[in-house]
């Protein structure tokens, strides 16, 4: 196929979305997806609510740590952080379509809180001391106010890596730099002892960053709360294909771009031990599993005790073989992701072609195949699924 | 009351161009209305088939849409390096160390934020964040380029690692000067003066030449690299043989890899021949990182702390990483033009042609063969001839750069310029960001562009707005 032809077919695809799907491909089936769209809204709400609840527990563990900075309380706070990542990682398929998490309104400058919640990699030295620079960052600059509002304003102002907020900022504050070849960061609990100016600022920072996390999760819960005049209501009222397109764009983009490319193949190609998503805590393997689950959860409308009408039911009616293929691929991804050794950073430093590296490559391929099938399902439903690269 | 937020912009917005193209009559594969002229649609594809459809803040950050998946993986690795912070040697993460001793920023994206355009500091006493100052003294370097200052080198490094003095800080002050449009409407231009203060290594001397430059957006660079040399020579008219008052010249610059003089294409004075050399130059000059192309740290004669500082390997950035970054910059895509059906923008485009802007801001060029197949044989719309032109003394920096004189600048490509406010949140244009908006940028045009500038100045307010509207669609 010539480049020109490729371009033309691409244009058609884009055209189909913008013109309200005026040109329905011949292969597309007739269907009613209202149950799936309603279930998706409930799934999103349920997962954000679980993230919010875990963040409250994290805040409580941090309160305990700051009231009584002992090793045991630091350990509990770290455990609460790790627990808080489990539901949040399962929300990431709700990104990539300009919904509440990551919309941007160029006219008002308003935007969703994604960058404030989960930005990485972060420039440690922008926040606190690092090896070789004992007085760096916002914590050692008393001219900078530390409040949830001021931290949000400082986030990624000049550089993508100048992250001052979110899960990974809290992670860095709890663990410190990971300078260990075979373990996570090891910040001394004395960093949180009250009294000294920089410690006081670090304590304030930890509180403010956690409060901001909670605030932002709370707006997402509100945006998806059932029965309110909010985004969930708008979403359910949308043209079915538009809603389905958003759902599936989020799935395919998380699988193929954010997870397979950004978090896995880039980390492998880079080969730096600390080029991993949760580098301070060495919790990246859990992030990978949670993200892969996030894609699957949308397909099955499944999270914890919630089990709604999934896309699987819709696709099984229209094209049972395609549904079987999708289900089999989710199982393959699940097996491949769970087979990745942890800590993930140990894999990154291995020689090219190592068996452990190959395990990551297998998971990358599984996610790419998964994304291809999501696009194929889109075609059967008369929807163009685009993988958005940020 | 909670403000109602409009969702759904980027996913659907990506298609706005197509929708616009449809309404002017172009229909891909004949779907929709009458088929008029494919060329109208092609004018939207500023980067040919590499063009991407994106109008968000990430509009400059996508790979060429026709790039194969293996290359996309390399692109993503390159992008990661572009956004990564380099750190001081020795560090536990060895592959990322070697920053400095002298530097300006710690990452590529520090200046080229979101792969976009830099801006001058808002406050006079603030450090430059996405801008730098080039230095030289009279004479030429051994390869015919600017003659570096014996101590400070060819660029002011306003940051340094611990234990090494910084070179100093550039401070810009502005003087407002009033002007008037032909219809009597007043305007004001701000005239910058650059001073170097807090000097770390003694006085600069009276004969130093200073050129402030903001970081340009880094989209479409591989396409510019792929324009055949013959095209540039055909566009050039050094002696103004056609008598139109415009004498574009090819700036012949040193190609370090080829060890010879070749046409410059990139940089504010077309002072770089290739993407790879541009990157290696920026690594060394902006971040103090050595590469196989430029392996010697740029410490000046008396900068002893700089000379004795530990390095992060030889070279500090290896060729694998250079390869990934090179592909990344070569294939960062140009976003499609928007609002082709806007009659105001259409009128503005006509004015752009009528008053002679297109004589240098060449709308259409063709690429030749390129090592990256996706970039070969593309019809592109950079709105530049890549030549250097005399732009008048007021815009000049008085600092020659190879064959480009002090008042000569490369015709800046205009593709993507309408998205700078979205991506970078500002409207500061020209080499030092002195222009506050499109109209001021045009009003600064002098020298060979004076006639066009005067034509713009004497247009009606409606026509001036239309021309600006056209630029906003690019």
Interface residues (C-beta under 8 A of the other chain):
Chain A: X3 X4 X6 X7 X8 X10 X11 X12 X14 X15 X17 X18 X19 X23 X97 X98 X99 X100 X103 X104 X105 X106 X108 X110 X121 X123 X125 X131 X132 X133 X158 X159 X160 X161 X179 X231 X234 X242 X245 X246 X249 X261 X262 X265 X266 X269 X270 X271 X272 X273 X274 X275 X386 X388 X389 X390
Chain B: X3 X5 X6 X7 X8 X9 X10 X11 X12 X14 X15 X16 X18 X19 X22 X28 X29 X31 X45 X49 X53 X55 X56 X57 X58 X61 X62 X63 X65 X66 X72 X73 X74 X76 X77 X79 X80 X81 X83 X84 X85 X87 X88 X91 X92 X93 X95 X96 X105 X106 X107 X109 X110 X113 X114 X129 X130 X162 X324 X422
